């Protein structure tokens, strides 16, 4: 079976999921440009990329299951690895920035949240 022989509902659902995922990812990328602080900037693209990736991969999963007429675990593996690495990267970047902010305040240590001066 070729892609041209697929039912219209499969092609429509694939297109809807893929375009929606791309739009969510674009909104996250625009958040990177529009937001002011590093902590805000790192948060928006992470959420946009994770949800956008899930929608694009869902569209890909629907398309290839309909095309091959069998389950395709490739998209689920991609989603698993992407979902595991994106938040971890966010945490590492945020902790590094927090460490930098606490140690570089003119030589004086910036107290952590909840600490007394």
N, C-alpha and C positions, 0 to 999 in steps of 0.2 A: 504494500500500500504506500502511496506517496502522500505528501502533505496536501496536494490538491484534491485528493479523494476523501479527506477527512470531513466529518459532518460540520456544518456551519457553527453549531453550538460549541464544539471543541475549539475551533479557531477563534470564535468570539470570546470565550472564557479565557483562552490563552492570551489573547491580545489585551483584554481587560486587566487581568492580573499583572501582566508585564508592564503595561503603561502605568498602572496605579503604583506598582513598585518603583518604577523609574521616577515618578512624580514625588513619591515620599522621600526617595534618596536625594532628589534635587532640593527639596525643602530643607532637608538636613544640611546639605552643602551650603545653601543660602544662609542658614543659621550660623555657619562657620564665618561667613563674611559679615553678617549683621550684628552679631553679639559682641560685647565689649571685652569682657574679661576672659582670661585663658580657661577658667573653669566652666564658664558658659559655652565657650567655643568648642571645647572638647566633648561636651555632653550632647549637643544637637546632632552632629554628624554620626555619633555612635548610635543614637536611637534611630535616626533616619536610615543609616546603612543596614542596621539589623532588621527593621521592619521591611524596608525596601527589598533586601535580599530574600526575605521569606516569601514575599509576594512574587518576585521574579522567578524564584525556584519553584513555587507552587504552579505558576503558569507553565514552566518547563516540564514539570512532572506530569501535568495534565496532558500536554502535547505529546510527550514521548510515550506515555502509557497508551494513549489512543493510537499513536502511530505504530508502535512495536507490538501492541496487544499483549504486553507482559509488564510486570512491575519493574521499574528502573530505580535501583537503590543509589545510583550516582548522585542524584540531586539531594537525597537525604544525607549522604555523607558530606557533601559540600556544605549543606546547612549546619550540620553538626560541627564541623571544623570552624566555620565562620562564626557561629554563635559562641563557640568556646573561646576564640581568639580575640574578637572585638571587645567584649567587656573587660577581658584581662588586660588588653592594651590600654584601655581607658583608665583602669585602676593604676597601672604602672606609671602612666603619664601624670595622672593627678597626684600620686604620692611623690613623684620626683619634683613636681612643681611646688607642692606643699613643703617639702624639705628645703627646696631652694628659698622659698619665701620666709621660712622660719629662721634660716641661718644667714641670710644676706641682708638683714635690715640694718645696714650701717654698722655692722660688727656686733650689734646687740641682738640677742635671741628674742624672737617674737614668741610670746606665750601661746601654747596650744589652746584650742577651744576648751573652756572649762577650767583652765589653770589660772591661778592667781599670779599677779606680777611679783 
